[in-house]
Amino acid sequence: MSDRPSDSAAAYWQANIRLVLKLLAVWFVVSYGCGILLVDVLNNFYIGGYPLGYFFAQQGSIYVFLFLIFFYAFRMNKIDREFGVEEKD
């Protein structure tokens, strides 16, 4: 028996890692880019009376992170079905 994972398992893992890296890049751009680097530009716009840069620094990146968690779960369910490893009810 070989210790090397099958091609299907390697492809599944690669799809998972690719998704995680894309979502981490989005989270980084939103939290670091919008909350720190672009704060002066975003402060020209307002949400609920607060500057948009302040909103992203305090709450916006958290909302995006929560959205990314649900999106990850949705996409992983789709990837699981694609590779035949979905959970049975």
Secondary structure, 3 states (H helix, E strand, C coil): CCCCCCHHHHHHHHHHHHHHHHHHHHHHHHHHHHHHHCHHHHCCCEECCEEHHHHHHHHHHHHHHHHHHHHHHHHHHHHHHHHCCCCCC
